[in-house]
Amino acid sequence: MCAVGVSDVPRVVRGIIIAPLQACFPFLIIVAPDRIFFLRNGMTCAYAPGTRLKVVYTEDDDGVKDVVSIQAVQ
């Protein structure tokens, strides 16, 4: 049997950011001045640059941010 130490388990942080969309690409979006979020599992972004978005995301230990959901806000 193998025991897994707490430090061996990947940490996943969840977060929300509300900021304008700067750019949109097939596999990622950029919001605010320089925050990069990856689109996973066939997700797309149908919003135009400048649209204020609420992005719910997860972030792993390496700092990679994956989008959970995207929604336009006022």
For each residue, the residues with C-beta under 8 A, 3 or more apart:
1:
2:
3:
4: 8 9
5: 8 9
6: 9
7:
8: 4 5
9: 4 5 6
10: 60 61
11: 60 61
12: 58 59 60
13: 58 59 60
14: 56 57 58 59 68
15: 56 57 58 59 65
16: 54 55 56 57
17: 31 32 35 54 55 57
18: 52 53 54 55 73
19: 31 32 35 52 53 55
20: 31 32 49 50 51 52 53
21: 24 29 30 31 45 47 48 49 50 51 52 53
22: 30 31 32 33 49
23: 29 30 49
24: 21 29 30 45 47 49
25: 28 29
26: 39 44
27: 38 39
28: 25 36 37 38 39
29: 21 23 24 25 36 37 39 45 55 67 70
30: 21 22 23 24 34 35 36 37
31: 17 19 20 21 22 35 37 53 55
32: 17 19 20 22 35
33: 22
34: 30
35: 17 19 30 31 32 65
36: 28 29 30 65
37: 28 29 30 31 55 57 65 66 67
38: 27 28 64 65 66 67
39: 26 27 28 29 43 44 45 67
40: 43 66 67
41:
42:
43: 39 40 67 70
44: 26 39
45: 21 24 29 39 70
46:
47: 21 24 51 53 70 72
48: 21 51
49: 20 21 22 23 24
50: 20 21
51: 20 21 47 48 72
52: 18 19 20 21 72 73 74
53: 18 19 20 21 31 47 70 71 72 73
54: 16 17 18 70 71 72 73
55: 16 17 18 19 29 31 37 67 69 70
56: 14 15 16 67 68 69 70
57: 14 15 16 17 37 65 66 67 68
58: 12 13 14 15 65 66 68
59: 12 13 14 15 63 64 65 66
60: 10 11 12 13 63 64 66
61: 10 11
62:
63: 59 60
64: 38 59 60
65: 15 35 36 37 38 57 58 59
66: 37 38 40 57 58 59 60
67: 29 37 38 39 40 43 55 56 57 70
68: 14 56 57 58
69: 55 56
70: 29 43 45 47 53 54 55 56 67
71: 53 54
72: 47 51 52 53 54
73: 18 52 53 54
74: 52
